[in-house]
Amino acid sequence: TIKLPRGDWKVGKHHRPRVFLYSVFGSSLESTRLAKHFLDFYVRRAGIAPERIHVTVHASHEHDEHAQTLQNLLDKNRVHYDLWIGTFTSETKAWHRDKLTQTTLDRDDWL
């Protein structure tokens, strides 16, 4: 199941290539701690605008407390995300990333 708490990721169209960041955060206590550093690095230090970042939060069940903590952190940082509930493999990650790229980004954008 894929949930879209913030709706579809809308980045608009542009006439030149842009750079976007995609990541997956697994739901765990360690991820909640690392996510703060990840966002600090990419948003504050590397200068990637929050609206150009998309995160898939992976949880094994819908009421996962660590997934909720991650979602709250992403909301606070204005980063778009979706919530993947259930089994998540490298193949499903690639499928999800490719679908997201095809439906959201321009052909010349970088992810």
Steps between C-alpha positions, in 0.01 A plus 500: 500500500629846410349799680546862395456709817609816317337419167682462169854635469468808281820666385377688193650505154822674407705568189835383634621194691454498879639278775273310739571267790314176574555283805335224700482517879431169671294530813731452799637696791835529321331644190326767704838610633681481165222680311568821694864496388404400144263797468745739666770400254297505179272796574715730709854414390462371142223748422244264348160666527254294709250494214761318288528214747270198514523232769322168517443403863479122531303349788389144563163611638282810491537615861879479521627760750835549328329554163287768665811667644659500155186647342492776763865582428439511125193722549702734721766526228242538219631189323256301286459134587282196463444214741556144377334246728603137457779312327758720332778349288763648271278403204192674639715801591624524140145464367372770737789738425461455125124559516551811711762629258288438192189666641667794674829610350591645161696282260825695555479515880743303716393281791 
